[in-house]
Amino acid sequence: MNVAAIPDPKTTLMYAEAADGGATLERQLASNETLVKGLAQELRARPPRFVVSCARGSSDHAATFAKYLIETELGLVTASASLSVSSVYAVPQGVEGALYLVISQSGRSADLVRCAEAARAGGARVVSLVNAEDSPLAAASDTVIPLRAGSEKSVPATKSYLGSLTAILHLVAHWKRDERLMTALATTPAALRQAFALDWSPLVAGLKDAKGMFVLGRGLGLGIAQEAALKFKETCGLHAEAFSSAEVQHGPMALVGQGFPLLVFAQDDATLEGSLATARAFRSRGARVWTAAPGDEHADALPLAHAPHPLCEPLLEAQSFYRAVNALALARGLDPDMPPYLNKVTQTL
């Protein structure tokens, strides 16, 4: 496909829905303020013993973000549920006194609903972060935090993923009574619009003919790396694997040689220097390494929007990535809205 034959990236549903990310955040923060503040008060009054997340696909990548956010900001152990234990093996789990977070765009996947029901029967407090408020998952939950993303018709989730991250940040900000984070969240929609306008076309050009790659992140950035790797696969037919920028050194780095492509996500926290050091190490081996990382001045460092708070940086990086991966899919001759063999709602048991 020559350049002239590539469709305008702005014509896809994925582009339009991702561009609505800022408006999604504005709707959610305004509409959910009383609900989230009240839930946070209850969680402080009756602290959960631990937190369990339950999700699949993009929502599970939001759960990775939730794990690092809750553990670093609240010091509360957060584990990911193995859904088949409840939905297939039907083995009761010891979740009494836990906060059980279920994250879903549709709220209609049977395994998520069964897990929520089992957790509730086992004495956990089930809180669902869901876009469809009339869904079976919402009905199975003690508390529903609506994502308020509106209609999302493109198969790859974008604004509902950003909405999931925002809902988690909103809850933790109130739970911790972090005034700085709450103030920052109010200005994040505007920052998200700035992030969506950024030019990541060098990444698009560099990956147009790629066969495989790694996507790295660490801490709060790991979930964004996981999300990016999934989007590369489902929209671009590009085999991408996500790793922690620490874990990649325990074996996978043996695959990295001259010209091997990597995308590294990082945020301005205690993991930043280590992530940048990993990027430098791979570049020294001849790999092509793009970074979405504050402070990197390499030629392959991608532009970043200014974040109102370090905890909000992953949202902005994900938003810039969505615009780029939509363009990359089209450049590779694929329709990002209709990936082969995939549906908007995946029914798994």
C-alpha positions in Angstrom: 0.0 0.0 0.0 1.5 3.4 -1.0 1.1 6.5 1.1 -1.6 7.9 -1.1 -3.7 4.8 -0.6 -3.7 5.0 3.2 -7.1 6.2 4.5 -7.3 9.3 6.6 -6.8 8.1 10.3 -9.4 10.6 11.5 -12.2 8.6 9.7 -12.2 5.6 12.0 -14.4 5.0 14.9 -11.3 4.2 17.0 -10.0 7.7 16.3 -13.3 9.4 17.2 -13.8 7.3 20.4 -10.2 7.8 21.6 -10.5 11.6 20.9 -13.6 11.6 23.2 -11.3 10.5 26.1 -11.1 14.0 27.6 -14.9 14.5 27.5 -15.3 11.0 29.1 -13.1 12.1 32.0 -15.0 15.3 32.5 -18.4 13.5 32.5 -17.1 10.8 34.9 -15.4 13.1 37.4 -18.4 15.4 37.6 -21.1 12.7 37.7 -19.3 10.3 40.1 -18.0 12.8 42.7 -20.6 12.2 45.4 -20.7 8.4 44.8 -16.9 8.0 44.9 -16.4 10.3 47.9 -19.1 8.3 49.8 -17.5 5.0 48.9 -14.1 6.2 50.0 -15.5 7.3 53.3 -17.0 3.8 53.8 -13.6 2.2 52.9 -11.8 4.3 55.5 -14.4 3.5 58.1 -14.3 -0.3 57.4 -10.9 -0.9 55.7 -10.8 -4.0 53.5 -8.3 -6.7 54.5 -6.9 -6.7 50.9 -8.0 -6.0 47.4 -8.7 -8.4 44.5 -9.1 -7.3 40.9 -11.1 -9.2 38.4 -11.0 -8.4 34.6 -9.9 -9.5 31.2 -8.4 -7.8 28.1 -7.9 -4.0 28.3 -9.8 -4.0 31.6 -7.2 -6.3 33.1 -4.5 -3.9 32.0 -6.4 -1.2 34.0 -6.4 -3.7 36.9 -2.6 -3.8 36.6 -2.6 0.0 37.0 -4.9 -0.4 40.0 -2.6 -2.9 41.7 0.4 -0.6 41.6 -1.7 2.5 42.5 -3.4 0.9 45.5 -0.2 -0.8 46.8 2.0 2.3 46.4 -0.5 4.9 47.6 -2.5 3.0 50.2 -0.1 0.1 51.1 -2.9 -2.4 50.6 -2.0 -5.8 49.0 -3.8 -6.1 45.7 -4.0 -9.4 43.8 -5.5 -10.4 40.4 -8.2 -13.1 40.5 -7.8 -16.2 38.3 -11.3 -16.1 36.8 -11.5 -19.8 35.9 -11.2 -20.8 39.6 -14.7 -19.4 40.2 -16.2 -19.5 36.7 -15.1 -23.0 35.7 -13.8 -24.9 38.7 -16.4 -23.3 41.0 -14.1 -23.4 44.0 -15.0 -20.9 46.7 -12.3 -18.3 47.6 -11.4 -16.9 50.9 -12.3 -13.3 50.1 -14.2 -12.3 53.2 -13.5 -8.7 54.2 -11.8 -8.0 50.8 -12.6 -5.2 48.3 -13.3 -7.0 45.0 -12.9 -4.7 42.0 -14.4 -5.9 38.8 -13.6 -3.9 35.7 -15.5 -4.2 32.4 -16.6 -2.1 29.5 -19.7 -4.2 28.7 -20.4 -5.9 32.0 -21.8 -8.9 30.1 -19.0 -11.4 30.1 -20.3 -14.5 31.9 -17.1 -15.3 33.7 -16.8 -11.8 35.3 -20.4 -12.0 36.5 -19.9 -15.4 38.0 -16.8 -14.2 39.8 -18.6 -11.2 41.2 -21.4 -13.3 42.4 -19.0 -15.8 44.0 -17.0 -13.0 45.7 -20.2 -11.4 47.0 -21.3 -14.7 48.4 -17.9 -15.2 50.0 -18.2 -12.0 52.0 -16.3 -9.5 49.8 -17.5 -6.0 48.9 -17.9 -6.1 45.2 -17.3 -2.8 43.4 -17.7 -2.8 39.6 -16.2 -0.2 37.3 -18.4 -0.7 34.3 -19.6 1.3 31.3 -23.0 -0.4 31.0 -24.9 0.5 34.1 -27.8 -1.9 33.2 -25.5 -4.9 32.7 -25.6 -8.2 34.6 -22.3 -7.3 36.2 -23.7 -4.1 37.7 -26.6 -6.1 39.1 -24.2 -8.5 40.8 -22.3 -5.7 42.5 -22.6 -4.0 45.8 -21.5 -0.7 44.3 -21.2 0.5 40.7 -18.8 3.2 39.5 -20.0 4.1 36.0 -17.3 4.8 33.5 -19.6 7.2 31.6 -17.7 6.6 28.3 -20.9 6.6 26.3 -21.2 4.4 23.2 -18.1 2.6 22.1 -18.6 0.8 18.8 -15.0 0.2 17.7 -13.9 -3.3 18.8 -10.6 -2.0 20.5 -11.5 -0.2 23.8 -10.0 3.2 24.1 -12.1 5.8 26.0 -13.5 3.1 28.3 -9.9 2.1 29.2 -9.0 5.7 30.0 -12.2 5.9 32.0 -11.2 2.9 34.0 -7.9 4.4 34.9 -9.6 7.7 35.9 -12.2 5.9 38.1 -9.3 4.1 39.9 -7.4 7.4 40.4 -10.6 9.1 41.6 -11.3 6.5 44.2 -7.8 6.4 45.5 -7.6 10.2 45.6 -10.6 10.3 47.9 -9.7 7.2 49.9 -6.3 8.7 50.7 -7.8 12.3 50.9 -5.1 13.4 48.5 -6.0 17.0 47.7 -3.1 17.4 45.2 -4.3 14.4 43.2 -7.9 15.5 43.3 -6.9 18.9 42.0 -4.8 17.3 39.3 -7.6 15.1 38.1 -9.7 18.2 37.4 -7.2 19.4 34.9 -6.4 16.0 33.4 -9.1 16.2 30.7 -7.4 19.2 29.1 -4.1 17.5 29.3 -5.6 14.5 27.6 -6.7 16.6 24.7 -3.1 17.9 24.4 -1.8 14.4 24.5 -4.1 13.3 21.7 -2.8 16.1 19.5 0.9 15.0 19.7 2.8 13.7 16.7 4.0 10.1 17.2 4.3 9.6 13.5 8.0 8.5 13.8 6.7 5.5 15.7 4.2 4.7 13.0 6.8 5.0 10.3 9.2 2.8 12.2 6.8 0.0 12.8 5.0 -0.1 9.5 6.9 -3.2 8.3 7.8 -4.7 11.7 7.1 -8.4 12.4 7.5 -8.4 16.2 8.5 -6.2 19.1 8.6 -5.7 22.9 6.7 -3.1 24.9 8.1 -2.2 28.3 6.8 -0.5 31.4 7.3 -0.7 35.1 5.1 0.0 38.1 2.3 2.3 37.1 3.5 2.1 33.5 3.3 -1.7 33.2 -0.5 -1.7 32.6 0.0 0.8 29.8 2.7 -1.4 28.2 0.3 -4.4 28.4 -2.5 -2.3 26.8 -0.2 -1.1 24.0 1.0 -4.7 23.2 -2.6 -5.8 23.0 -3.5 -3.0 20.7 -0.5 -3.7 18.4 -1.7 -7.3 18.1 -5.5 -6.7 17.6 -5.4 -3.6 15.4 -2.1 -4.0 13.5 -1.5 -7.7 13.3 1.9 -7.0 14.9 3.2 -9.5 17.4 4.0 -7.4 20.5 4.9 -8.7 23.9 4.7 -6.6 27.1 7.3 -7.0 29.8 8.3 -5.2 33.0 11.4 -3.2 32.1 13.0 -5.2 35.0 11.7 -8.6 34.1 12.7 -8.3 30.4 16.3 -8.7 31.6 15.6 -12.2 32.9 15.6 -14.0 29.6 13.6 -12.2 27.0 16.4 -9.7 26.3 18.3 -12.5 24.6 15.9 -12.0 21.6 16.9 -8.3 21.2 19.4 -7.6 18.6 20.2 -5.2 15.8 17.2 -3.3 14.7 14.8 -5.1 17.0 12.0 -2.6 17.9 10.9 -1.7 21.4 8.6 0.9 22.9 9.3 1.9 26.5 6.7 3.6 28.7 7.9 5.3 31.9 6.6 7.9 34.4 8.3 10.4 36.7 8.6 8.2 39.8 11.1 5.9 41.4 11.1 3.6 38.3 12.1 6.3 35.8 15.9 6.0 35.9 15.8 2.2 35.8 13.5 2.3 32.8 15.7 4.9 31.0 18.8 2.7 31.8 17.1 -0.3 30.2 16.3 1.8 27.1 20.0 2.8 26.9 21.2 -0.7 27.3 19.0 -2.0 24.4 20.1 0.9 22.2 23.7 0.1 22.9 23.0 -3.4 21.4 21.6 -1.8 18.2 17.9 -2.1 19.0 15.5 0.6 17.8 14.0 2.0 21.0 11.2 4.6 21.2 10.5 6.0 24.6 7.4 7.7 26.1 9.3 8.8 29.1 9.9 12.2 30.7 13.6 13.3 30.6 14.7 11.2 27.7 16.4 13.4 25.1 17.3 10.7 22.6 16.2 11.2 18.9 13.6 8.4 19.3 12.0 9.9 22.4 8.3 10.6 21.7 6.7 13.9 22.7 4.7 14.0 25.9 2.0 16.2 27.2 2.6 17.9 30.5 1.0 15.9 33.3 -0.7 17.7 36.2 0.5 14.9 38.5 3.0 12.0 38.0 0.2 9.5 38.7 -1.7 10.9 35.7 1.2 10.5 33.2 0.2 6.9 32.2 -3.2 8.2 31.0 -1.6 10.8 28.8 0.9 8.3 27.3 -1.9 5.9 26.6 -3.9 8.6 24.9 -1.0 9.6 22.6 -0.5 6.0 21.8 -4.1 5.4 20.8 -3.8 8.0 18.0 -0.6 6.5 16.8 -1.7 2.8 16.8 -4.9 3.8 14.9 -2.7 5.3 12.2 -0.3 2.4 12.2 -3.2 -0.1 11.6 -4.2 1.8 8.5 -0.6 2.1 7.3 -0.4 -1.7 7.5 -3.6 -2.0 5.4 -5.9 -3.0 8.3 -9.2 -1.7 9.7 -8.6 -0.9 13.4 -12.4 -0.9 14.0 -12.9 -4.5 12.9 -10.0 -6.7 13.9 -10.4 -10.2 12.4 -12.0 -12.9 14.6 -12.8 -10.4 17.4 -16.1 -9.1 18.8 -16.9 -6.1 21.0 -18.2 -8.4 23.8 -16.1 -11.6 24.4 -18.1 -14.3 26.1 -15.7 -16.4 28.2 -16.4 -19.1 30.9 
